[in-house]
Amino acid sequence: MSVPSPTDDALVEGFARVVAVEGVVAWLEPEATTSCSGCSASSACGSPGGIGTVASRIEARRFSLPNDQGYVVGERVVIGVREQALVKASLTAYAIPLLCMLVAAVVAQWRFGRDEITLAASLIGLVMGFSVARVSANYLRARGGTTLRFVRRADEDASSQRVSTKIQRIERCKNT
């Protein structure tokens, strides 16, 4: 009998806000974290604090979840994605194109020994790597490997913190 690893179901969590509910589908937008405003890529990802942010970029970050929890527009929820899926998606997006580019450059340099040909081969390898990454990402998506999951309502976090704070105060009062 195999014992599951504690990281098998580990989730990377984040906050999202419900922006629309259409029958059985709820549309959510991820909330920017405090580090987003200081990130050098914030203008490209659609972060509200980024320079050059446009509404279409923010809308492009929207994602859907089944409305099986009875979401309400404006509600904050905690969503999660499996750590393993996040690693696979990162490797797909970054490692595959980079590896294809480097292999093409090394082969071109070894075979031809000319910088112009090596540069052209690097660019061709990069484009091919992006194509392979797109196919791989579609495969991951089709298998459901990168599916976001509802974890809990964010308000539940706040209310449980208020309850635990009240309990701590009561215990302090009892001890004095």
Secondary structure, DSSP 8 states (H G I E B T S, - for coil): -----TTTT-EEEEEEEEEEEETTEEEEEE---TTGGG-TTHHHHT-TTSTT--HHHHHHT-EEEE-TT---TT-EEEEEEEHHHHHHHHIIIIIHHHHHHHHHHHHHHHHT--HHHHHHHHHHHHHHHHHHHHHHHHHHHHHTTT--EEEEEHHHHHHHHHHHHHHHHHHHHHH-
